[in-house]
Amino acid sequence: MFAKFLRDLNAAFDPIDTIGDAMHKLRTLKQEMKSAEELVTKFNLYCSKAGITRSGDTAIGKDP
């Protein structure tokens, strides 16, 4: 019962447009005080959530 409550609570705060949210985070991603490793990790995470795949050295975006 409590586990269902936690799932419902977390789902209530999920972005409605996951792909759009990830694309926005990609557009506004800045290194600031992050290490290069942390920046690349966030970049790869946002690409994955946005549905962007990598083919060789070329980033290819899927239409939502």
VENSULJO-V375225 format. One record per backbone hydrogen bond with DSSP energy under -0.5 kcal/mol. CO is the residue of the C=O (numbers start at 1). NH is the residue of the N-H. Records with the same first field share a line. If there is no record, write none. Layout:
# VENSULJO-V375225
CO=NH ; NH
This chain:
# VENSULJO-V375225
1=5
2=6
3=7
4=8
5=9
6=10
7=11
8=12
9=13
10=13
11=14
16=18
17=21
18=22
19=23
20=24
21=25
22=26
23=27
24=28
25=29
26=29
31=34
35=39
36=40
37=41
38=42
39=43
40=44
41=45
42=46
43=47
44=48
45=49
46=50
47=51 ; 52
48=51
51=53 ; 62
53=60
54=56
55=58
58=55
60=53
